[in-house]
């Protein structure tokens, strides 16, 4: 199992995810999403695993960019905007190979073991 947790340093769900894996003694790699972002291949892999860009966006965010994204119809333009600004993504993004989840999803992670 090769777990990567992409998150924001001040995100409570990211901290909960790290604690969940730590309690089960599952090794993981933690990546600061705001500092390092996702590579192009990682971004595409996560999009396929979570079912599209709308599941990756943090719709509860308070950014003006979120409001703009609500009215965008062009899927590719949305993907480009979110890829360029990782703060618009919901966290944590937890990857295990080609599998990925967005948000705190221990019921899915338990099946990865």
Gaussian input, Z-matrix of N, CA and C with variables (Angstrom, degrees):
# hf/3-21g

backbone

0 1
 N
 C     1     B1
 C     2     B2     1     A1
 N     3     B3     2     A2     1     D1
 C     4     B4     3     A3     2     D2
 C     5     B5     4     A4     3     D3
 N     6     B6     5     A5     4     D4
 C     7     B7     6     A6     5     D5
 C     8     B8     7     A7     6     D6
 N     9     B9     8     A8     7     D7
 C    10    B10     9     A9     8     D8
 C    11    B11    10    A10     9     D9
 N    12    B12    11    A11    10    D10
 C    13    B13    12    A12    11    D11
 C    14    B14    13    A13    12    D12
 N    15    B15    14    A14    13    D13
 C    16    B16    15    A15    14    D14
 C    17    B17    16    A16    15    D15
 N    18    B18    17    A17    16    D16
 C    19    B19    18    A18    17    D17
 C    20    B20    19    A19    18    D18
 N    21    B21    20    A20    19    D19
 C    22    B22    21    A21    20    D20
 C    23    B23    22    A22    21    D21
 N    24    B24    23    A23    22    D22
 C    25    B25    24    A24    23    D23
 C    26    B26    25    A25    24    D24
 N    27    B27    26    A26    25    D25
 C    28    B28    27    A27    26    D26
 C    29    B29    28    A28    27    D27
 N    30    B30    29    A29    28    D28
 C    31    B31    30    A30    29    D29
 C    32    B32    31    A31    30    D30
 N    33    B33    32    A32    31    D31
 C    34    B34    33    A33    32    D32
 C    35    B35    34    A34    33    D33
 N    36    B36    35    A35    34    D34
 C    37    B37    36    A36    35    D35
 C    38    B38    37    A37    36    D36
 N    39    B39    38    A38    37    D37
 C    40    B40    39    A39    38    D38
 C    41    B41    40    A40    39    D39
 N    42    B42    41    A41    40    D40
 C    43    B43    42    A42    41    D41
 C    44    B44    43    A43    42    D42
 N    45    B45    44    A44    43    D43
 C    46    B46    45    A45    44    D44
 C    47    B47    46    A46    45    D45
 N    48    B48    47    A47    46    D46
 C    49    B49    48    A48    47    D47
 C    50    B50    49    A49    48    D48
 N    51    B51    50    A50    49    D49
 C    52    B52    51    A51    50    D50
 C    53    B53    52    A52    51    D51
 N    54    B54    53    A53    52    D52
 C    55    B55    54    A54    53    D53
 C    56    B56    55    A55    54    D54
 N    57    B57    56    A56    55    D55
 C    58    B58    57    A57    56    D56
 C    59    B59    58    A58    57    D57
 N    60    B60    59    A59    58    D58
 C    61    B61    60    A60    59    D59
 C    62    B62    61    A61    60    D60
 N    63    B63    62    A62    61    D61
 C    64    B64    63    A63    62    D62
 C    65    B65    64    A64    63    D63
 N    66    B66    65    A65    64    D64
 C    67    B67    66    A66    65    D65
 C    68    B68    67    A67    66    D66
 N    69    B69    68    A68    67    D67
 C    70    B70    69    A69    68    D68
 C    71    B71    70    A70    69    D69
 N    72    B72    71    A71    70    D70
 C    73    B73    72    A72    71    D71
 C    74    B74    73    A73    72    D72
 N    75    B75    74    A74    73    D73
 C    76    B76    75    A75    74    D74
 C    77    B77    76    A76    75    D75
 N    78    B78    77    A77    76    D76
 C    79    B79    78    A78    77    D77
 C    80    B80    79    A79    78    D78
 N    81    B81    80    A80    79    D79
 C    82    B82    81    A81    80    D80
 C    83    B83    82    A82    81    D81
 N    84    B84    83    A83    82    D82
 C    85    B85    84    A84    83    D83
 C    86    B86    85    A85    84    D84
 N    87    B87    86    A86    85    D85
 C    88    B88    87    A87    86    D86
 C    89    B89    88    A88    87    D87
 N    90    B90    89    A89    88    D88
 C    91    B91    90    A90    89    D89
 C    92    B92    91    A91    90    D90
 N    93    B93    92    A92    91    D91
 C    94    B94    93    A93    92    D92
 C    95    B95    94    A94    93    D93
 N    96    B96    95    A95    94    D94
 C    97    B97    96    A96    95    D95
 C    98    B98    97    A97    96    D96
 N    99    B99    98    A98    97    D97
 C   100   B100    99    A99    98    D98
 C   101   B101   100   A100    99    D99
 N   102   B102   101   A101   100   D100
 C   103   B103   102   A102   101   D101
 C   104   B104   103   A103   102   D102
 N   105   B105   104   A104   103   D103
 C   106   B106   105   A105   104   D104
 C   107   B107   106   A106   105   D105
 N   108   B108   107   A107   106   D106
 C   109   B109   108   A108   107   D107
 C   110   B110   109   A109   108   D108
 N   111   B111   110   A110   109   D109
 C   112   B112   111   A111   110   D110
 C   113   B113   112   A112   111   D111
 N   114   B114   113   A113   112   D112
 C   115   B115   114   A114   113   D113
 C   116   B116   115   A115   114   D114
 N   117   B117   116   A116   115   D115
 C   118   B118   117   A117   116   D116
 C   119   B119   118   A118   117   D117
 N   120   B120   119   A119   118   D118
 C   121   B121   120   A120   119   D119
 C   122   B122   121   A121   120   D120
 N   123   B123   122   A122   121   D121
 C   124   B124   123   A123   122   D122
 C   125   B125   124   A124   123   D123
 N   126   B126   125   A125   124   D124
 C   127   B127   126   A126   125   D125
 C   128   B128   127   A127   126   D126
 N   129   B129   128   A128   127   D127
 C   130   B130   129   A129   128   D128
 C   131   B131   130   A130   129   D129
 N   132   B132   131   A131   130   D130
 C   133   B133   132   A132   131   D131
 C   134   B134   133   A133   132   D132
 N   135   B135   134   A134   133   D133
 C   136   B136   135   A135   134   D134
 C   137   B137   136   A136   135   D135
 N   138   B138   137   A137   136   D136
 C   139   B139   138   A138   137   D137
 C   140   B140   139   A139   138   D138
 N   141   B141   140   A140   139   D139
 C   142   B142   141   A141   140   D140
 C   143   B143   142   A142   141   D141
 N   144   B144   143   A143   142   D142
 C   145   B145   144   A144   143   D143
 C   146   B146   145   A145   144   D144
 N   147   B147   146   A146   145   D145
 C   148   B148   147   A147   146   D146
 C   149   B149   148   A148   147   D147
 N   150   B150   149   A149   148   D148
 C   151   B151   150   A150   149   D149
 C   152   B152   151   A151   150   D150
 N   153   B153   152   A152   151   D151
 C   154   B154   153   A153   152   D152
 C   155   B155   154   A154   153   D153
 N   156   B156   155   A155   154   D154
 C   157   B157   156   A156   155   D155
 C   158   B158   157   A157   156   D156
 N   159   B159   158   A158   157   D157
 C   160   B160   159   A159   158   D158
 C   161   B161   160   A160   159   D159
 N   162   B162   161   A161   160   D160
 C   163   B163   162   A162   161   D161
 C   164   B164   163   A163   162   D162
 N   165   B165   164   A164   163   D163
 C   166   B166   165   A165   164   D164
 C   167   B167   166   A166   165   D165
 N   168   B168   167   A167   166   D166
 C   169   B169   168   A168   167   D167
 C   170   B170   169   A169   168   D168
 N   171   B171   170   A170   169   D169
 C   172   B172   171   A171   170   D170
 C   173   B173   172   A172   171   D171
 N   174   B174   173   A173   172   D172
 C   175   B175   174   A174   173   D173
 C   176   B176   175   A175   174   D174
 N   177   B177   176   A176   175   D175
 C   178   B178   177   A177   176   D176
 C   179   B179   178   A178   177   D177
 N   180   B180   179   A179   178   D178
 C   181   B181   180   A180   179   D179
 C   182   B182   181   A181   180   D180
 N   183   B183   182   A182   181   D181
 C   184   B184   183   A183   182   D182
 C   185   B185   184   A184   183   D183
 N   186   B186   185   A185   184   D184
 C   187   B187   186   A186   185   D185
 C   188   B188   187   A187   186   D186
 N   189   B189   188   A188   187   D187
 C   190   B190   189   A189   188   D188
 C   191   B191   190   A190   189   D189
 N   192   B192   191   A191   190   D190
 C   193   B193   192   A192   191   D191
 C   194   B194   193   A193   192   D192
 N   195   B195   194   A194   193   D193
 C   196   B196   195   A195   194   D194
 C   197   B197   196   A196   195   D195
 N   198   B198   197   A197   196   D196
 C   199   B199   198   A198   197   D197
 C   200   B200   199   A199   198   D198
 N   201   B201   200   A200   199   D199
 C   202   B202   201   A201   200   D200
 C   203   B203   202   A202   201   D201
 N   204   B204   203   A203   202   D202
 C   205   B205   204   A204   203   D203
 C   206   B206   205   A205   204   D204
 N   207   B207   206   A206   205   D205
 C   208   B208   207   A207   206   D206
 C   209   B209   208   A208   207   D207
 N   210   B210   209   A209   208   D208
 C   211   B211   210   A210   209   D209
 C   212   B212   211   A211   210   D210
 N   213   B213   212   A212   211   D211
 C   214   B214   213   A213   212   D212
 C   215   B215   214   A214   213   D213
 N   216   B216   215   A215   214   D214
 C   217   B217   216   A216   215   D215
 C   218   B218   217   A217   216   D216
 N   219   B219   218   A218   217   D217
 C   220   B220   219   A219   218   D218
 C   221   B221   220   A220   219   D219
 N   222   B222   221   A221   220   D220
 C   223   B223   222   A222   221   D221
 C   224   B224   223   A223   222   D222
 N   225   B225   224   A224   223   D223
 C   226   B226   225   A225   224   D224
 C   227   B227   226   A226   225   D225
 N   228   B228   227   A227   226   D226
 C   229   B229   228   A228   227   D227
 C   230   B230   229   A229   228   D228
 N   231   B231   230   A230   229   D229
 C   232   B232   231   A231   230   D230
 C   233   B233   232   A232   231   D231
 N   234   B234   233   A233   232   D232
 C   235   B235   234   A234   233   D233
 C   236   B236   235   A235   234   D234
 N   237   B237   236   A236   235   D235
 C   238   B238   237   A237   236   D236
 C   239   B239   238   A238   237   D237
 N   240   B240   239   A239   238   D238
 C   241   B241   240   A240   239   D239
 C   242   B242   241   A241   240   D240
 N   243   B243   242   A242   241   D241
 C   244   B244   243   A243   242   D242
 C   245   B245   244   A244   243   D243
 N   246   B246   245   A245   244   D244
 C   247   B247   246   A246   245   D245
 C   248   B248   247   A247   246   D246
 N   249   B249   248   A248   247   D247
 C   250   B250   249   A249   248   D248
 C   251   B251   250   A250   249   D249
 N   252   B252   251   A251   250   D250
 C   253   B253   252   A252   251   D251
 C   254   B254   253   A253   252   D252
 N   255   B255   254   A254   253   D253
 C   256   B256   255   A255   254   D254
 C   257   B257   256   A256   255   D255
 N   258   B258   257   A257   256   D256
 C   259   B259   258   A258   257   D257
 C   260   B260   259   A259   258   D258
 N   261   B261   260   A260   259   D259
 C   262   B262   261   A261   260   D260
 C   263   B263   262   A262   261   D261
 N   264   B264   263   A263   262   D262
 C   265   B265   264   A264   263   D263
 C   266   B266   265   A265   264   D264
 N   267   B267   266   A266   265   D265
 C   268   B268   267   A267   266   D266
 C   269   B269   268   A268   267   D267
 N   270   B270   269   A269   268   D268
 C   271   B271   270   A270   269   D269
 C   272   B272   271   A271   270   D270
 N   273   B273   272   A272   271   D271
 C   274   B274   273   A273   272   D272
 C   275   B275   274   A274   273   D273
 N   276   B276   275   A275   274   D274
 C   277   B277   276   A276   275   D275
 C   278   B278   277   A277   276   D276
 N   279   B279   278   A278   277   D277
 C   280   B280   279   A279   278   D278
 C   281   B281   280   A280   279   D279
 N   282   B282   281   A281   280   D280
 C   283   B283   282   A282   281   D281
 C   284   B284   283   A283   282   D282
 N   285   B285   284   A284   283   D283
 C   286   B286   285   A285   284   D284
 C   287   B287   286   A286   285   D285
 N   288   B288   287   A287   286   D286
 C   289   B289   288   A288   287   D287
 C   290   B290   289   A289   288   D288
 N   291   B291   290   A290   289   D289
 C   292   B292   291   A291   290   D290
 C   293   B293   292   A292   291   D291
 N   294   B294   293   A293   292   D292
 C   295   B295   294   A294   293   D293
 C   296   B296   295   A295   294   D294
 N   297   B297   296   A296   295   D295
 C   298   B298   297   A297   296   D296
 C   299   B299   298   A298   297   D297
 N   300   B300   299   A299   298   D298
 C   301   B301   300   A300   299   D299
 C   302   B302   301   A301   300   D300
 N   303   B303   302   A302   301   D301
 C   304   B304   303   A303   302   D302
 C   305   B305   304   A304   303   D303
 N   306   B306   305   A305   304   D304
 C   307   B307   306   A306   305   D305
 C   308   B308   307   A307   306   D306
 N   309   B309   308   A308   307   D307
 C   310   B310   309   A309   308   D308
 C   311   B311   310   A310   309   D309
 N   312   B312   311   A311   310   D310
 C   313   B313   312   A312   311   D311
 C   314   B314   313   A313   312   D312
 N   315   B315   314   A314   313   D313
 C   316   B316   315   A315   314   D314
 C   317   B317   316   A316   315   D315
 N   318   B318   317   A317   316   D316
 C   319   B319   318   A318   317   D317
 C   320   B320   319   A319   318   D318
 N   321   B321   320   A320   319   D319
 C   322   B322   321   A321   320   D320
 C   323   B323   322   A322   321   D321
 N   324   B324   323   A323   322   D322
 C   325   B325   324   A324   323   D323
 C   326   B326   325   A325   324   D324
 N   327   B327   326   A326   325   D325
 C   328   B328   327   A327   326   D326
 C   329   B329   328   A328   327   D327
 N   330   B330   329   A329   328   D328
 C   331   B331   330   A330   329   D329
 C   332   B332   331   A331   330   D330
 N   333   B333   332   A332   331   D331
 C   334   B334   333   A333   332   D332
 C   335   B335   334   A334   333   D333
 N   336   B336   335   A335   334   D334
 C   337   B337   336   A336   335   D335
 C   338   B338   337   A337   336   D336

   B1=1.4558
   B2=1.5330
   B3=1.3223
   B4=1.4633
   B5=1.5299
   B6=1.3291
   B7=1.4646
   B8=1.5229
   B9=1.3316
   B10=1.4601
   B11=1.5176
   B12=1.3305
   B13=1.4606
   B14=1.5275
   B15=1.3253
   B16=1.4620
   B17=1.5174
   B18=1.3362
   B19=1.4524
   B20=1.5099
   B21=1.3106
   B22=1.4628
   B23=1.5195
   B24=1.3171
   B25=1.4660
   B26=1.5295
   B27=1.3209
   B28=1.4658
   B29=1.5291
   B30=1.3347
   B31=1.4669
   B32=1.5311
   B33=1.3305
   B34=1.4589
   B35=1.5212
   B36=1.3321
   B37=1.4638
   B38=1.5240
   B39=1.3268
   B40=1.4631
   B41=1.5247
   B42=1.3167
   B43=1.4692
   B44=1.5217
   B45=1.3491
   B46=1.4633
   B47=1.5284
   B48=1.3284
   B49=1.4684
   B50=1.5260
   B51=1.3301
   B52=1.4609
   B53=1.5270
   B54=1.3339
   B55=1.4615
   B56=1.5302
   B57=1.3408
   B58=1.4641
   B59=1.5331
   B60=1.3314
   B61=1.4603
   B62=1.5294
   B63=1.3218
   B64=1.4652
   B65=1.5277
   B66=1.3364
   B67=1.4634
   B68=1.5239
   B69=1.3235
   B70=1.4550
   B71=1.5273
   B72=1.3186
   B73=1.4632
   B74=1.5230
   B75=1.3304
   B76=1.4572
   B77=1.5218
   B78=1.3276
   B79=1.4652
   B80=1.5204
   B81=1.3091
   B82=1.4546
   B83=1.5210
   B84=1.3183
   B85=1.4652
   B86=1.5195
   B87=1.3050
   B88=1.4596
   B89=1.5295
   B90=1.3441
   B91=1.4625
   B92=1.5249
   B93=1.3287
   B94=1.4669
   B95=1.5251
   B96=1.3238
   B97=1.4622
   B98=1.5213
   B99=1.3150
   B100=1.4624
   B101=1.5236
   B102=1.3215
   B103=1.4608
   B104=1.5324
   B105=1.3415
   B106=1.4580
   B107=1.5269
   B108=1.3181
   B109=1.4560
   B110=1.5196
   B111=1.3134
   B112=1.4639
   B113=1.5237
   B114=1.3245
   B115=1.4647
   B116=1.5302
   B117=1.3052
   B118=1.4569
   B119=1.5191
   B120=1.3391
   B121=1.4670
   B122=1.5212
   B123=1.3296
   B124=1.4714
   B125=1.5221
   B126=1.3191
   B127=1.4646
   B128=1.5268
   B129=1.3359
   B130=1.4615
   B131=1.5242
   B132=1.3308
   B133=1.4609
   B134=1.5259
   B135=1.3265
   B136=1.4667
   B137=1.5293
   B138=1.3283
   B139=1.4649
   B140=1.5189
   B141=1.3376
   B142=1.4660
   B143=1.5269
   B144=1.3284
   B145=1.4668
   B146=1.5321
   B147=1.3265
   B148=1.4737
   B149=1.5252
   B150=1.3251
   B151=1.4558
   B152=1.5169
   B153=1.3139
   B154=1.4614
   B155=1.5081
   B156=1.3147
   B157=1.4658
   B158=1.5249
   B159=1.3334
   B160=1.4686
   B161=1.5264
   B162=1.3291
   B163=1.4661
   B164=1.5247
   B165=1.3108
   B166=1.4676
   B167=1.5273
   B168=1.3163
   B169=1.4665
   B170=1.5286
   B171=1.3264
   B172=1.4695
   B173=1.5278
   B174=1.3268
   B175=1.4634
   B176=1.5176
   B177=1.3290
   B178=1.4669
   B179=1.5236
   B180=1.3233
   B181=1.4622
   B182=1.5211
   B183=1.3106
   B184=1.4600
   B185=1.5283
   B186=1.3114
   B187=1.4577
   B188=1.5243
   B189=1.3271
   B190=1.4656
   B191=1.5254
   B192=1.3273
   B193=1.4634
   B194=1.5327
   B195=1.3326
   B196=1.4688
   B197=1.5244
   B198=1.3225
   B199=1.4642
   B200=1.5239
   B201=1.3142
   B202=1.4610
   B203=1.5263
   B204=1.3425
   B205=1.4639
   B206=1.5262
   B207=1.3349
   B208=1.4687
   B209=1.5242
   B210=1.3152
   B211=1.4597
   B212=1.5247
   B213=1.3280
   B214=1.4628
   B215=1.5233
   B216=1.3254
   B217=1.4598
   B218=1.5262
   B219=1.3175
   B220=1.4616
   B221=1.5276
   B222=1.3343
   B223=1.4586
   B224=1.5302
   B225=1.3210
   B226=1.4663
   B227=1.5287
   B228=1.3212
   B229=1.4670
   B230=1.5277
   B231=1.3417
   B232=1.4701
   B233=1.5193
   B234=1.3453
   B235=1.4670
   B236=1.5257
   B237=1.3343
   B238=1.4686
   B239=1.5191
   B240=1.3274
   B241=1.4665
   B242=1.5338
   B243=1.3349
   B244=1.4708
   B245=1.5225
   B246=1.3349
   B247=1.4614
   B248=1.5242
   B249=1.3337
   B250=1.4674
   B251=1.5203
   B252=1.3441
   B253=1.4673
   B254=1.5305
   B255=1.3505
   B256=1.4629
   B257=1.5328
   B258=1.3387
   B259=1.4648
   B260=1.5278
   B261=1.3204
   B262=1.4634
   B263=1.5348
   B264=1.3349
   B265=1.4634
   B266=1.5241
   B267=1.3288
   B268=1.4587
   B269=1.5271
   B270=1.2958
   B271=1.4642
   B272=1.5193
   B273=1.3132
   B274=1.4560
   B275=1.5199
   B276=1.3192
   B277=1.4562
   B278=1.5236
   B279=1.3217
   B280=1.4659
   B281=1.5209
   B282=1.3356
   B283=1.4695
   B284=1.5122
   B285=1.3248
   B286=1.4590
   B287=1.5238
   B288=1.3263
   B289=1.4579
   B290=1.5188
   B291=1.3381
   B292=1.4613
   B293=1.5222
   B294=1.3223
   B295=1.4588
   B296=1.5202
   B297=1.3236
   B298=1.4657
   B299=1.5240
   B300=1.3258
   B301=1.4635
   B302=1.5205
   B303=1.3212
   B304=1.4611
   B305=1.5138
   B306=1.3252
   B307=1.4581
   B308=1.5198
   B309=1.3243
   B310=1.4633
   B311=1.5278
   B312=1.3361
   B313=1.4751
   B314=1.5265
   B315=1.3383
   B316=1.4699
   B317=1.5240
   B318=1.3468
   B319=1.4620
   B320=1.5341
   B321=1.3041
   B322=1.4721
   B323=1.5338
   B324=1.3296
   B325=1.4642
   B326=1.5196
   B327=1.3217
   B328=1.4637
   B329=1.5332
   B330=1.3219
   B331=1.4646
   B332=1.5240
   B333=1.3345
   B334=1.4584
   B335=1.5129
   B336=1.3181
   B337=1.4620
   B338=1.5058
   A1=108.38
   A2=115.56
   A3=121.65
   A4=107.87
   A5=117.12
   A6=122.37
   A7=110.29
   A8=115.30
   A9=122.18
   A10=107.36
   A11=116.40
   A12=121.26
   A13=107.85
   A14=115.43
   A15=121.45
   A16=106.84
   A17=117.16
   A18=119.17
   A19=112.58
   A20=113.15
   A21=121.38
   A22=107.56
   A23=117.14
   A24=121.09
   A25=113.01
   A26=118.06
   A27=120.21
   A28=112.87
   A29=117.13
   A30=121.87
   A31=109.49
   A32=116.92
   A33=121.29
   A34=111.77
   A35=118.20
   A36=120.55
   A37=111.53
   A38=117.30
   A39=120.60
   A40=109.61
   A41=117.12
   A42=120.87
   A43=111.17
   A44=116.53
   A45=120.43
   A46=110.75
   A47=117.21
   A48=121.39
   A49=110.48
   A50=116.82
   A51=120.11
   A52=110.80
   A53=116.48
   A54=120.82
   A55=110.64
   A56=117.36
   A57=121.84
   A58=110.40
   A59=116.93
   A60=120.27
   A61=111.38
   A62=116.20
   A63=120.38
   A64=110.90
   A65=117.54
   A66=121.68
   A67=111.99
   A68=117.39
   A69=122.04
   A70=112.20
   A71=115.29
   A72=123.29
   A73=112.39
   A74=115.36
   A75=121.70
   A76=107.14
   A77=115.62
   A78=119.43
   A79=109.96
   A80=115.43
   A81=121.26
   A82=109.63
   A83=114.53
   A84=121.09
   A85=106.84
   A86=116.93
   A87=121.78
   A88=109.33
   A89=115.95
   A90=121.26
   A91=108.45
   A92=116.58
   A93=121.43
   A94=108.10
   A95=115.80
   A96=121.85
   A97=112.04
   A98=117.64
   A99=120.62
   A100=111.69
   A101=116.37
   A102=120.24
   A103=112.21
   A104=116.16
   A105=120.13
   A106=114.13
   A107=118.13
   A108=121.32
   A109=112.27
   A110=115.72
   A111=122.84
   A112=108.22
   A113=117.00
   A114=119.01
   A115=107.60
   A116=116.95
   A117=121.27
   A118=112.86
   A119=116.56
   A120=120.72
   A121=111.20
   A122=116.93
   A123=120.05
   A124=110.33
   A125=116.67
   A126=121.73
   A127=110.66
   A128=117.29
   A129=121.23
   A130=111.53
   A131=116.65
   A132=121.26
   A133=111.22
   A134=116.45
   A135=121.10
   A136=110.13
   A137=117.31
   A138=120.42
   A139=111.47
   A140=117.22
   A141=120.74
   A142=111.05
   A143=116.67
   A144=120.53
   A145=112.58
   A146=117.81
   A147=119.78
   A148=112.64
   A149=117.87
   A150=119.74
   A151=115.82
   A152=117.96
   A153=120.04
   A154=114.83
   A155=114.16
   A156=122.24
   A157=112.57
   A158=117.52
   A159=119.64
   A160=112.23
   A161=117.84
   A162=120.93
   A163=112.25
   A164=117.04
   A165=121.28
   A166=112.61
   A167=116.94
   A168=120.98
   A169=110.73
   A170=116.09
   A171=122.56
   A172=108.24
   A173=116.55
   A174=121.28
   A175=112.63
   A176=118.47
   A177=121.68
   A178=112.30
   A179=117.09
   A180=120.79
   A181=111.41
   A182=115.40
   A183=120.34
   A184=112.65
   A185=116.89
   A186=120.73
   A187=110.85
   A188=115.79
   A189=120.25
   A190=110.64
   A191=115.95
   A192=120.61
   A193=111.26
   A194=117.25
   A195=121.53
   A196=109.32
   A197=116.72
   A198=120.99
   A199=109.94
   A200=116.85
   A201=121.12
   A202=111.02
   A203=116.65
   A204=120.46
   A205=112.17
   A206=117.32
   A207=120.64
   A208=111.66
   A209=117.06
   A210=121.47
   A211=113.15
   A212=117.64
   A213=120.49
   A214=109.87
   A215=116.71
   A216=120.87
   A217=112.02
   A218=116.65
   A219=121.21
   A220=110.60
   A221=116.13
   A222=121.72
   A223=111.78
   A224=116.60
   A225=120.66
   A226=110.64
   A227=117.34
   A228=120.71
   A229=110.35
   A230=117.04
   A231=120.93
   A232=110.57
   A233=115.76
   A234=120.30
   A235=110.78
   A236=116.94
   A237=120.96
   A238=111.39
   A239=116.60
   A240=121.59
   A241=110.65
   A242=116.40
   A243=120.97
   A244=110.53
   A245=117.44
   A246=120.64
   A247=110.92
   A248=117.07
   A249=121.55
   A250=113.41
   A251=117.35
   A252=121.58
   A253=109.97
   A254=117.59
   A255=121.34
   A256=114.50
   A257=117.81
   A258=119.39
   A259=111.51
   A260=117.96
   A261=121.83
   A262=112.16
   A263=116.81
   A264=121.02
   A265=111.59
   A266=115.02
   A267=120.89
   A268=108.12
   A269=117.45
   A270=120.92
   A271=110.26
   A272=117.75
   A273=128.07
   A274=111.53
   A275=115.06
   A276=121.53
   A277=104.71
   A278=116.18
   A279=121.32
   A280=107.90
   A281=115.97
   A282=121.57
   A283=110.55
   A284=114.17
   A285=122.35
   A286=105.83
   A287=116.91
   A288=120.49
   A289=109.91
   A290=116.35
   A291=120.56
   A292=112.18
   A293=117.40
   A294=121.25
   A295=109.43
   A296=116.53
   A297=119.95
   A298=109.72
   A299=114.81
   A300=121.24
   A301=108.27
   A302=114.77
   A303=121.29
   A304=106.88
   A305=116.13
   A306=120.47
   A307=110.56
   A308=115.93
   A309=122.13
   A310=108.42
   A311=117.50
   A312=122.94
   A313=111.65
   A314=119.50
   A315=120.18
   A316=113.54
   A317=117.66
   A318=119.33
   A319=111.51
   A320=117.61
   A321=121.31
   A322=109.82
   A323=117.37
   A324=120.21
   A325=110.92
   A326=117.80
   A327=121.70
   A328=110.38
   A329=117.92
   A330=120.57
   A331=112.12
   A332=117.33
   A333=121.20
   A334=112.31
   A335=117.84
   A336=121.32
   A337=112.98
   D1=130.22
   D2=-178.24
   D3=-123.04
   D4=89.64
   D5=-174.26
   D6=-91.89
   D7=132.40
   D8=171.67
   D9=-122.62
   D10=133.00
   D11=176.63
   D12=-115.63
   D13=112.65
   D14=175.76
   D15=-97.21
   D16=121.03
   D17=-177.62
   D18=-153.18
   D19=177.53
   D20=177.25
   D21=-103.40
   D22=144.03
   D23=-173.99
   D24=-63.33
   D25=-27.95
   D26=-178.15
   D27=-103.26
   D28=17.87
   D29=-177.89
   D30=-93.57
   D31=121.89
   D32=-178.68
   D33=-66.77
   D34=-37.07
   D35=179.11
   D36=-65.95
   D37=-33.89
   D38=176.19
   D39=-64.60
   D40=-44.07
   D41=178.70
   D42=-63.96
   D43=-38.67
   D44=177.74
   D45=-64.45
   D46=-40.26
   D47=179.06
   D48=-63.73
   D49=-45.42
   D50=178.71
   D51=-61.22
   D52=-41.55
   D53=178.14
   D54=-63.49
   D55=-40.32
   D56=-178.72
   D57=-59.99
   D58=-45.89
   D59=179.68
   D60=-71.02
   D61=-37.19
   D62=180.00
   D63=-64.12
   D64=-42.34
   D65=179.97
   D66=-62.37
   D67=-28.79
   D68=-179.32
   D69=-96.21
   D70=8.12
   D71=179.93
   D72=53.84
   D73=41.12
   D74=176.21
   D75=-101.31
   D76=122.54
   D77=-179.61
   D78=-70.20
   D79=142.63
   D80=178.45
   D81=-146.40
   D82=160.01
   D83=175.59
   D84=-109.46
   D85=125.21
   D86=179.81
   D87=-98.52
   D88=130.47
   D89=-178.38
   D90=-126.19
   D91=127.77
   D92=177.04
   D93=-75.46
   D94=109.77
   D95=-174.83
   D96=-63.66
   D97=-39.05
   D98=-177.49
   D99=-70.56
   D100=-31.35
   D101=-177.28
   D102=-85.22
   D103=-43.71
   D104=-173.77
   D105=-108.80
   D106=-23.98
   D107=-179.88
   D108=66.28
   D109=-165.01
   D110=176.85
   D111=-113.35
   D112=145.39
   D113=173.59
   D114=-73.34
   D115=167.84
   D116=-179.60
   D117=-58.77
   D118=-44.51
   D119=179.98
   D120=-67.42
   D121=-40.76
   D122=177.89
   D123=-62.28
   D124=-43.68
   D125=179.92
   D126=-60.26
   D127=-46.79
   D128=178.86
   D129=-62.93
   D130=-40.88
   D131=179.34
   D132=-63.49
   D133=-42.82
   D134=179.08
   D135=-65.88
   D136=-42.50
   D137=178.66
   D138=-58.44
   D139=-44.60
   D140=178.72
   D141=-64.58
   D142=-40.66
   D143=-175.80
   D144=-70.81
   D145=-34.78
   D146=-176.00
   D147=-95.50
   D148=-4.72
   D149=174.41
   D150=91.45
   D151=27.21
   D152=174.23
   D153=115.33
   D154=169.82
   D155=-173.51
   D156=-66.16
   D157=-33.73
   D158=-177.27
   D159=-65.07
   D160=-25.97
   D161=177.59
   D162=-82.23
   D163=-13.38
   D164=-178.34
   D165=-94.70
   D166=-21.61
   D167=-176.37
   D168=-78.75
   D169=139.15
   D170=176.26
   D171=-84.76
   D172=88.04
   D173=-175.42
   D174=-67.25
   D175=-16.55
   D176=178.97
   D177=-89.35
   D178=0.38
   D179=-179.90
   D180=-65.64
   D181=157.93
   D182=-175.74
   D183=-102.25
   D184=15.75
   D185=-178.84
   D186=-80.42
   D187=148.49
   D188=173.95
   D189=-64.25
   D190=-27.08
   D191=179.65
   D192=-64.68
   D193=-34.06
   D194=178.24
   D195=-62.87
   D196=-43.50
   D197=178.61
   D198=-61.23
   D199=-41.48
   D200=178.05
   D201=-62.80
   D202=-42.12
   D203=-178.62
   D204=-63.64
   D205=-29.72
   D206=179.91
   D207=-62.36
   D208=-27.58
   D209=-176.09
   D210=-102.89
   D211=2.08
   D212=179.03
   D213=-85.37
   D214=131.05
   D215=177.90
   D216=-96.37
   D217=-25.70
   D218=-176.26
   D219=-76.27
   D220=110.82
   D221=-176.67
   D222=-62.24
   D223=-41.23
   D224=-178.62
   D225=-66.04
   D226=-39.41
   D227=178.15
   D228=-64.98
   D229=-39.08
   D230=176.33
   D231=-61.45
   D232=-46.21
   D233=-179.55
   D234=-60.60
   D235=-43.22
   D236=179.28
   D237=-62.37
   D238=-42.87
   D239=-178.88
   D240=-63.07
   D241=-45.25
   D242=-178.59
   D243=-69.87
   D244=-38.83
   D245=177.93
   D246=-62.03
   D247=-40.16
   D248=-179.87
   D249=-73.73
   D250=-24.37
   D251=-178.82
   D252=-129.18
   D253=86.59
   D254=-176.44
   D255=-61.17
   D256=-16.10
   D257=179.21
   D258=-67.10
   D259=-13.53
   D260=179.11
   D261=-83.73
   D262=-8.10
   D263=-178.09
   D264=-85.00
   D265=145.15
   D266=174.17
   D267=-77.31
   D268=140.64
   D269=-177.19
   D270=-125.57
   D271=159.52
   D272=-1.84
   D273=-80.28
   D274=153.08
   D275=169.79
   D276=-102.40
   D277=116.12
   D278=-176.79
   D279=-111.64
   D280=122.08
   D281=-179.31
   D282=-113.11
   D283=142.11
   D284=171.87
   D285=-137.64
   D286=90.67
   D287=-175.20
   D288=66.47
   D289=-121.86
   D290=179.89
   D291=-89.44
   D292=-6.60
   D293=177.60
   D294=-87.41
   D295=148.21
   D296=178.24
   D297=-155.86
   D298=152.13
   D299=173.68
   D300=-132.57
   D301=157.97
   D302=175.53
   D303=-123.88
   D304=128.66
   D305=-176.73
   D306=93.42
   D307=-177.58
   D308=-178.26
   D309=-86.05
   D310=107.61
   D311=-173.04
   D312=-131.70
   D313=64.09
   D314=-176.90
   D315=-62.93
   D316=-27.40
   D317=179.80
   D318=-65.77
   D319=-30.48
   D320=177.30
   D321=-81.65
   D322=-41.18
   D323=-178.92
   D324=-62.41
   D325=-32.92
   D326=-179.17
   D327=-62.93
   D328=-28.72
   D329=178.73
   D330=-77.18
   D331=-15.68
   D332=179.63
   D333=-76.80
   D334=-20.67
   D335=-173.78
   D336=-66.62

